[in-house]
Amino acid sequence: MAQKEENAEMMVFKPGKSVEAIKETFKLLIEKADVSNVYAKPVKHGDATLIPAAEIMAGVGFGLGQGHGPTSETDESAENTGGGEGGGGGGRMLSRPVAVVIASEAGVRIEPVIDYSKIWMAAITAGGFMAALLLRLVNPRWALRQLKDK
């Protein structure tokens, strides 16, 4: 029974430098996910006030590890060859303008920011997939060969 208790103590995760780095990364991420990063400082333009708005996306991933090795508490001359630790991760934060809030004497309105390059890229990609599908449909020999190969 004493052996099982000793093994259980060895398997307890003891946080090290990698865990502290992950904590700091998450702390930074939470600080950046603030409304002040979504809405910029208002800008006066004539009698109107302009407030730029952005969309912020963030993603993060990480992994941890810990190890140990043979130790001998009964033999004091035995060398402790155990050790280990590890960690890794990464992330990305993206932002893009989505709208401008315009406040003037006439009222408040929201003007969207349209990214035409993204629209064209999506259209080209969708068109490519549709063209490939149509070519596959109009060429039944190709489809029959695919079925025979399986």
Sequence and secondary structure as in RCSB ss.txt:
>XXXX:A:sequence
MAQKEENAEMMVFKPGKSVEAIKETFKLLIEKADVSNVYAKPVKHGDATLIPAAEIMAGVGFGLGQGHGPTSETD
ESAENTGGGEGGGGGGRMLSRPVAVVIASEAGVRIEPVIDYSKIWMAAITAGGFMAALLLRLVNPRWALRQLKDK
>XXXX:A:secstr
 HHHHHHHHHTS    HHHHHHHHHHHHHHHHSSHHHHB   EEETTEEEEEEEEEEEEEEEEEE       SS 
TTS       EEEEEEEEEEEEEEEEEEETTEEEEEE   HHHHHHHHHHHHHHHHHHHHHHH HHHHHHHHHH 
